[in-house]
């Protein structure tokens, strides 16, 4: 008999060889009907997979995140079948899931165009409506290669696959593709779908290979979820930070420096507000700030491990016959600062921050406004401490991170613990100690997290913070990385209590990550309607007529003298046009003044997005606005 440990801790005994579907049926008819797949000892499997011995098993439905991922993977196969049935010459390459959907790379001489999407969707609906059973076929590597003879793409995929068993999946009418699975039990379980776009993609990213067609799609549990997603996409287009950047005169990009952002005066106001706040919080948490050079010689990057593990992302130059690299990360410079003098355990923990300018060689096709650039400012810090201080220091970074995110209006986020990648430095023992230390800090704080296997930095495991914006998009921002290896490579030491020399532990951490990218995220999160403390123009004085211009100018001087960013519109247009222009410029408050305000020494205040105008004494208005800015409120309520 197989002993099945269920998620609630109960043990269920079933005959050896029973399938996940059988187990679901034993638990309840409702679960058996809803089941899409299973998770056996943390590995996702098909419903048809047998179980034996003593295992942990969870039945996966469409209510689970894994269930939606499986639906998307299966929908990719349904889309592939639809494309192959419409274009008989189509050759399938591979079709993975991506955030919110999936894609399939297709080798097809005829172009697939947006006007073809409806035809593809119609065929997909036909396949889904037939509810064809999805079956797994397992073969030896040799048999699998025989099965795909003549198909260079599938042969390549098999040769790259791990393990001795190669799996294929089929569903009705002879459709079959190489895939490791798992998949939904039948094509009718793929949810509500839509073909989204088509783009070009080279095989394995190699420009010397034939250009493939990459067809993107999405699927959701219900039609309502799909419609909500499409609505969010439309809203995201309106909030595109590249459009807002031009509209609000915040930044620009130029052919003379592709991937390098030019911040304008308005953009610099937001930038400096972010940095001023960043500095105040770091001072509160006991950090000091340093600055290190942008280029350092090649020898340093060999020593740090970047040359062997990150060289393809770096820029290089030569000065006086010596080879240099433009820094892609700030940590080696911080290590040199540490080495510039002797240190004692009494100084620990040392919290050393740097707003460091770094450069990374991004492919031209991957750059995207501010969120993917070649030059950016990283809000780094490196903490040097003893092993006993690791947990408390990581806990402190978590608390600092939460405080900063809340101030910017981000309170929805999840945390991932990323473990050892294939390309890494340091022993397995050091990696195990480091990973357990980070997990211990998260558990101490009572924070839920998920494991992101193999995605750690090359020098150590890391905790990553993923925020969610107002459109429910996830963005990876903060990171905490534990590093035992680099201090050893750089021969860092401190004098301990027993007067012996020991190697410190190094914690790498960033909170906002790339400041350029964070600015882009903020713009899209708020749709350009920045909280008052961040707004380039916090208020604008709008005189009703030329008769009120003198009073308006005096009011602007008074507000500007109170350290408020205040504009003035003395154009000859009607006040309605001035208000509309202020709305378009995303100004926080419109201060309307006419004869009544001149006589009473007051100001008419209209909040952005509100038609109501309220009268305030100038001193009272200034006081209220100052409180709003100091509190870093994320709305504009009076």
FENMOCOR-V942112 format. One record per backbone hydrogen bond with DSSP energy under -0.5 kcal/mol. CO is the residue of the C=O (numbers start at 0). NH is the residue of the N-H. E is the energy in kcal/mol with one decimal. If there is no record, write none. Layout:
BEGIN
co:CO nh:NH e:E
co:CO nh:NH e:E
END
This chain:
BEGIN
co:1 nh:3 e:-0.6
co:1 nh:13 e:-2.2
co:2 nh:4 e:-0.6
co:2 nh:54 e:-2.2
co:3 nh:5 e:-0.7
co:3 nh:11 e:-2.8
co:4 nh:56 e:-2.6
co:5 nh:8 e:-2.5
co:9 nh:5 e:-3.0
co:11 nh:3 e:-3.3
co:13 nh:1 e:-3.7
co:14 nh:17 e:-2.0
co:17 nh:50 e:-2.6
co:18 nh:22 e:-2.1
co:19 nh:23 e:-2.5
co:20 nh:24 e:-2.1
co:21 nh:25 e:-2.0
co:22 nh:26 e:-1.9
co:23 nh:27 e:-2.2
co:27 nh:31 e:-2.1
co:28 nh:32 e:-1.9
co:29 nh:33 e:-1.8
co:30 nh:34 e:-1.7
co:36 nh:59 e:-2.6
co:37 nh:44 e:-3.1
co:38 nh:40 e:-0.6
co:38 nh:57 e:-1.9
co:39 nh:42 e:-1.7
co:42 nh:39 e:-2.8
co:44 nh:37 e:-2.6
co:45 nh:48 e:-1.5
co:46 nh:19 e:-0.5
co:46 nh:20 e:-2.3
co:48 nh:19 e:-1.6
co:50 nh:16 e:-2.3
co:50 nh:17 e:-0.5
co:52 nh:2 e:-2.6
co:52 nh:54 e:-0.6
co:54 nh:4 e:-3.2
co:55 nh:40 e:-2.6
co:57 nh:38 e:-2.5
co:59 nh:35 e:-3.6
co:59 nh:36 e:-1.5
co:60 nh:63 e:-1.6
co:63 nh:67 e:-1.8
co:64 nh:68 e:-2.0
co:65 nh:69 e:-2.2
co:66 nh:70 e:-2.3
co:67 nh:71 e:-2.1
co:68 nh:72 e:-2.1
co:69 nh:73 e:-2.6
co:70 nh:74 e:-2.5
co:71 nh:75 e:-1.8
co:72 nh:76 e:-1.2
co:73 nh:77 e:-2.0
co:74 nh:78 e:-2.7
co:75 nh:79 e:-2.2
co:76 nh:80 e:-2.5
co:77 nh:81 e:-2.3
co:78 nh:82 e:-2.5
co:79 nh:83 e:-2.5
co:80 nh:84 e:-2.1
co:81 nh:85 e:-1.5
co:82 nh:86 e:-3.1
co:85 nh:87 e:-0.6
co:86 nh:89 e:-2.0
co:90 nh:106 e:-3.0
co:93 nh:104 e:-2.8
co:95 nh:102 e:-2.0
co:97 nh:100 e:-2.2
co:100 nh:97 e:-2.2
co:101 nh:216 e:-2.5
co:103 nh:105 e:-0.5
co:103 nh:214 e:-2.6
co:104 nh:92 e:-2.4
co:104 nh:93 e:-0.5
co:105 nh:107 e:-0.8
co:105 nh:212 e:-3.0
co:106 nh:90 e:-2.1
co:110 nh:112 e:-0.5
co:112 nh:115 e:-2.6
co:113 nh:116 e:-1.5
co:115 nh:119 e:-2.0
co:116 nh:120 e:-2.9
co:117 nh:121 e:-2.3
co:118 nh:122 e:-1.8
co:119 nh:123 e:-2.5
co:120 nh:124 e:-2.7
co:121 nh:125 e:-1.6
co:122 nh:126 e:-2.2
co:123 nh:127 e:-3.0
co:124 nh:128 e:-2.7
co:125 nh:129 e:-1.4
co:126 nh:131 e:-0.7
co:127 nh:130 e:-1.4
co:131 nh:186 e:-2.6
co:132 nh:134 e:-0.5
co:134 nh:169 e:-2.3
co:136 nh:167 e:-2.8
co:138 nh:165 e:-3.1
co:139 nh:143 e:-2.7
co:140 nh:144 e:-2.2
co:141 nh:145 e:-1.8
co:142 nh:146 e:-2.2
co:143 nh:147 e:-1.4
co:145 nh:148 e:-1.4
co:147 nh:150 e:-2.7
co:149 nh:151 e:-0.8
co:150 nh:154 e:-2.3
co:151 nh:155 e:-2.0
co:152 nh:156 e:-2.2
co:153 nh:157 e:-2.5
co:154 nh:158 e:-2.4
co:155 nh:159 e:-1.5
co:156 nh:160 e:-1.0
co:157 nh:160 e:-0.5
co:163 nh:140 e:-0.9
co:163 nh:165 e:-0.5
co:165 nh:138 e:-2.7
co:166 nh:178 e:-2.1
co:167 nh:136 e:-2.9
co:168 nh:176 e:-2.2
co:169 nh:134 e:-2.7
co:171 nh:174 e:-2.2
co:174 nh:170 e:-1.5
co:176 nh:168 e:-2.5
co:184 nh:133 e:-2.7
co:185 nh:188 e:-1.9
co:186 nh:189 e:-1.0
co:191 nh:219 e:-2.8
co:193 nh:217 e:-2.3
co:196 nh:215 e:-2.9
co:198 nh:213 e:-3.8
co:200 nh:211 e:-2.8
co:201 nh:204 e:-2.2
co:202 nh:205 e:-2.0
co:204 nh:206 e:-0.7
co:205 nh:208 e:-2.1
co:209 nh:202 e:-0.9
co:211 nh:200 e:-1.8
co:211 nh:213 e:-0.6
co:212 nh:105 e:-2.9
co:212 nh:214 e:-0.7
co:213 nh:198 e:-2.0
co:213 nh:215 e:-0.6
co:214 nh:103 e:-1.9
co:215 nh:195 e:-2.4
co:215 nh:196 e:-1.1
co:216 nh:101 e:-2.3
co:217 nh:193 e:-2.2
co:219 nh:191 e:-2.8
co:221 nh:225 e:-2.0
co:222 nh:226 e:-2.7
co:223 nh:227 e:-2.7
co:224 nh:228 e:-2.1
co:225 nh:229 e:-2.4
co:226 nh:230 e:-2.3
co:227 nh:231 e:-2.2
co:228 nh:232 e:-2.1
co:229 nh:233 e:-1.9
co:230 nh:234 e:-2.3
co:231 nh:235 e:-2.5
co:232 nh:236 e:-1.8
co:233 nh:237 e:-1.5
co:234 nh:238 e:-1.5
co:236 nh:239 e:-1.0
co:239 nh:242 e:-0.7
co:239 nh:243 e:-2.3
co:240 nh:244 e:-2.4
co:241 nh:245 e:-1.2
co:242 nh:246 e:-2.6
co:243 nh:247 e:-2.9
co:244 nh:249 e:-3.0
co:244 nh:250 e:-0.7
co:245 nh:248 e:-0.8
co:248 nh:265 e:-0.7
co:248 nh:266 e:-0.5
co:249 nh:263 e:-2.9
co:251 nh:261 e:-2.7
co:253 nh:256 e:-2.1
co:254 nh:257 e:-0.7
co:256 nh:259 e:-2.2
co:258 nh:260 e:-0.5
co:258 nh:373 e:-2.8
co:258 nh:374 e:-1.2
co:260 nh:262 e:-0.6
co:261 nh:251 e:-2.0
co:263 nh:267 e:-2.5
co:264 nh:268 e:-1.3
co:265 nh:269 e:-1.4
co:266 nh:270 e:-2.5
co:267 nh:271 e:-2.9
co:268 nh:272 e:-2.0
co:269 nh:273 e:-2.4
co:270 nh:274 e:-2.3
co:271 nh:275 e:-2.8
co:272 nh:276 e:-2.1
co:273 nh:277 e:-2.6
co:274 nh:278 e:-2.8
co:275 nh:279 e:-2.0
co:276 nh:280 e:-2.3
co:277 nh:281 e:-2.2
co:278 nh:282 e:-2.3
co:279 nh:283 e:-1.8
co:280 nh:284 e:-1.6
co:281 nh:286 e:-2.6
co:282 nh:285 e:-1.4
co:287 nh:352 e:-3.7
co:293 nh:326 e:-3.3
co:295 nh:324 e:-2.8
co:296 nh:299 e:-1.1
co:296 nh:300 e:-0.9
co:297 nh:301 e:-1.6
co:298 nh:302 e:-2.1
co:299 nh:303 e:-2.2
co:300 nh:304 e:-0.8
co:300 nh:305 e:-0.5
co:300 nh:306 e:-2.3
co:304 nh:308 e:-1.7
co:305 nh:309 e:-3.1
co:305 nh:310 e:-0.5
co:306 nh:310 e:-0.5
co:309 nh:312 e:-1.9
co:310 nh:313 e:-1.9
co:312 nh:360 e:-2.7
co:314 nh:325 e:-2.3
co:316 nh:323 e:-3.3
co:318 nh:321 e:-2.0
co:321 nh:318 e:-2.7
co:322 nh:297 e:-2.6
co:323 nh:316 e:-2.3
co:324 nh:295 e:-2.1
co:325 nh:314 e:-0.6
co:326 nh:358 e:-2.3
co:329 nh:332 e:-0.6
co:329 nh:333 e:-1.7
co:330 nh:334 e:-2.0
co:331 nh:335 e:-1.8
co:332 nh:336 e:-1.9
co:333 nh:337 e:-1.9
co:334 nh:338 e:-2.1
co:335 nh:339 e:-0.6
co:336 nh:339 e:-1.1
co:337 nh:340 e:-1.1
co:342 nh:494 e:-2.4
co:343 nh:346 e:-1.8
co:344 nh:347 e:-1.3
co:348 nh:350 e:-0.6
co:349 nh:351 e:-0.7
co:349 nh:383 e:-2.4
co:350 nh:287 e:-2.5
co:350 nh:352 e:-0.6
co:351 nh:381 e:-3.1
co:352 nh:289 e:-2.8
co:353 nh:355 e:-1.3
co:353 nh:379 e:-1.7
co:355 nh:357 e:-0.6
co:355 nh:377 e:-2.9
co:357 nh:375 e:-2.3
co:359 nh:361 e:-1.8
co:362 nh:365 e:-1.7
co:362 nh:366 e:-0.7
co:363 nh:366 e:-0.8
co:367 nh:370 e:-1.1
co:367 nh:371 e:-1.0
co:371 nh:367 e:-1.6
co:373 nh:359 e:-2.4
co:375 nh:357 e:-3.1
co:375 nh:377 e:-0.6
co:376 nh:514 e:-2.9
co:377 nh:355 e:-1.7
co:377 nh:379 e:-2.0
co:378 nh:510 e:-0.8
co:379 nh:353 e:-2.6
co:380 nh:508 e:-2.1
co:381 nh:351 e:-2.2
co:381 nh:383 e:-0.5
co:382 nh:384 e:-0.5
co:382 nh:506 e:-2.7
co:383 nh:348 e:-0.6
co:383 nh:349 e:-2.7
co:384 nh:504 e:-3.0
co:385 nh:388 e:-1.5
co:386 nh:389 e:-1.1
co:388 nh:392 e:-2.4
co:389 nh:393 e:-2.9
co:390 nh:394 e:-2.3
co:391 nh:395 e:-2.0
co:392 nh:396 e:-2.1
co:393 nh:397 e:-2.2
co:394 nh:398 e:-2.1
co:395 nh:399 e:-2.3
co:396 nh:400 e:-2.7
co:397 nh:401 e:-2.4
co:398 nh:402 e:-2.0
co:399 nh:403 e:-2.3
co:400 nh:404 e:-2.6
co:401 nh:405 e:-2.1
co:402 nh:406 e:-1.6
co:403 nh:407 e:-1.2
co:404 nh:409 e:-2.9
co:405 nh:408 e:-1.3
co:408 nh:410 e:-0.7
co:410 nh:412 e:-0.6
co:411 nh:467 e:-2.4
co:413 nh:465 e:-3.0
co:414 nh:449 e:-1.7
co:415 nh:417 e:-0.6
co:415 nh:463 e:-2.9
co:416 nh:451 e:-2.8
co:417 nh:461 e:-1.9
co:418 nh:455 e:-3.2
co:421 nh:423 e:-0.8
co:426 nh:430 e:-2.0
co:427 nh:431 e:-2.3
co:428 nh:432 e:-2.3
co:429 nh:433 e:-2.6
co:430 nh:434 e:-2.6
co:431 nh:435 e:-2.2
co:432 nh:436 e:-1.9
co:433 nh:437 e:-2.0
co:434 nh:438 e:-2.4
co:435 nh:439 e:-2.2
co:436 nh:440 e:-1.7
co:437 nh:441 e:-1.9
co:438 nh:442 e:-2.3
co:439 nh:443 e:-2.3
co:440 nh:444 e:-1.6
co:441 nh:446 e:-2.6
co:442 nh:445 e:-0.9
co:449 nh:416 e:-2.6
co:450 nh:452 e:-0.7
co:451 nh:418 e:-1.3
co:451 nh:454 e:-1.5
co:456 nh:459 e:-1.1
co:457 nh:424 e:-2.8
co:458 nh:484 e:-0.6
co:459 nh:456 e:-1.4
co:460 nh:481 e:-1.7
co:461 nh:417 e:-3.1
co:462 nh:479 e:-2.4
co:463 nh:415 e:-2.3
co:463 nh:465 e:-0.5
co:464 nh:466 e:-0.6
co:464 nh:476 e:-3.0
co:465 nh:413 e:-2.4
co:466 nh:474 e:-2.6
co:468 nh:471 e:-2.2
co:472 nh:468 e:-2.3
co:474 nh:466 e:-2.5
co:474 nh:476 e:-0.6
co:477 nh:464 e:-2.6
co:478 nh:509 e:-2.2
co:479 nh:462 e:-2.9
co:480 nh:507 e:-3.0
co:482 nh:505 e:-1.9
co:483 nh:487 e:-0.7
co:484 nh:488 e:-2.2
co:485 nh:489 e:-2.1
co:486 nh:491 e:-2.8
co:487 nh:490 e:-1.2
co:493 nh:495 e:-0.6
co:493 nh:501 e:-2.6
co:494 nh:344 e:-2.4
co:495 nh:498 e:-2.1
co:499 nh:495 e:-2.9
co:499 nh:501 e:-0.5
co:501 nh:493 e:-2.0
co:504 nh:384 e:-2.2
co:505 nh:482 e:-2.6
co:505 nh:507 e:-0.6
co:506 nh:382 e:-2.6
co:507 nh:480 e:-3.7
co:508 nh:380 e:-1.1
co:509 nh:478 e:-2.6
co:512 nh:378 e:-1.8
co:513 nh:517 e:-2.6
co:514 nh:518 e:-2.3
co:515 nh:519 e:-2.0
co:516 nh:520 e:-2.3
co:517 nh:521 e:-2.7
co:518 nh:522 e:-2.3
co:519 nh:523 e:-1.9
co:520 nh:524 e:-2.7
co:521 nh:525 e:-2.3
co:522 nh:526 e:-0.7
co:522 nh:527 e:-1.6
co:525 nh:528 e:-2.0
co:527 nh:529 e:-1.8
co:530 nh:533 e:-2.0
co:530 nh:534 e:-1.5
co:535 nh:537 e:-0.6
co:536 nh:587 e:-1.2
co:537 nh:588 e:-1.3
co:538 nh:566 e:-2.9
co:539 nh:590 e:-3.0
co:540 nh:542 e:-0.5
co:540 nh:568 e:-2.4
co:541 nh:592 e:-1.6
co:544 nh:547 e:-1.7
co:545 nh:548 e:-1.4
co:547 nh:551 e:-2.4
co:548 nh:552 e:-2.6
co:549 nh:553 e:-2.2
co:550 nh:554 e:-2.4
co:551 nh:555 e:-2.4
co:552 nh:556 e:-2.3
co:553 nh:557 e:-2.2
co:554 nh:558 e:-2.6
co:555 nh:559 e:-2.9
co:556 nh:560 e:-2.3
co:557 nh:561 e:-0.7
co:558 nh:561 e:-0.7
co:558 nh:563 e:-1.6
co:559 nh:562 e:-1.7
co:563 nh:565 e:-1.0
co:564 nh:537 e:-1.1
co:564 nh:538 e:-1.6
co:566 nh:540 e:-2.6
co:567 nh:569 e:-0.6
co:568 nh:542 e:-0.6
co:573 nh:576 e:-0.6
co:573 nh:577 e:-1.7
co:574 nh:578 e:-2.5
co:575 nh:579 e:-2.2
co:576 nh:580 e:-2.3
co:577 nh:581 e:-2.1
co:578 nh:582 e:-2.3
co:579 nh:583 e:-2.2
co:580 nh:584 e:-1.7
co:581 nh:586 e:-2.4
co:582 nh:585 e:-1.6
co:587 nh:607 e:-2.2
co:588 nh:539 e:-2.1
co:588 nh:590 e:-0.6
co:589 nh:591 e:-0.8
co:589 nh:605 e:-2.6
co:590 nh:541 e:-3.4
co:591 nh:603 e:-2.1
co:592 nh:543 e:-2.8
co:593 nh:597 e:-2.5
co:594 nh:598 e:-2.3
co:595 nh:599 e:-2.1
co:596 nh:600 e:-1.8
co:596 nh:601 e:-1.4
co:600 nh:617 e:-0.8
co:602 nh:604 e:-0.6
co:602 nh:615 e:-2.4
co:603 nh:591 e:-3.1
co:603 nh:605 e:-0.5
co:604 nh:613 e:-2.6
co:605 nh:589 e:-2.8
co:606 nh:609 e:-2.2
co:611 nh:606 e:-0.6
co:613 nh:604 e:-3.7
co:615 nh:602 e:-2.0
co:616 nh:620 e:-2.4
co:617 nh:621 e:-2.6
co:618 nh:622 e:-2.1
co:619 nh:623 e:-2.4
co:620 nh:624 e:-2.7
co:621 nh:625 e:-2.5
co:622 nh:626 e:-1.9
co:623 nh:627 e:-2.1
co:624 nh:628 e:-2.5
co:625 nh:629 e:-2.6
co:626 nh:630 e:-2.5
co:627 nh:631 e:-0.6
co:627 nh:632 e:-1.8
co:628 nh:631 e:-0.8
END
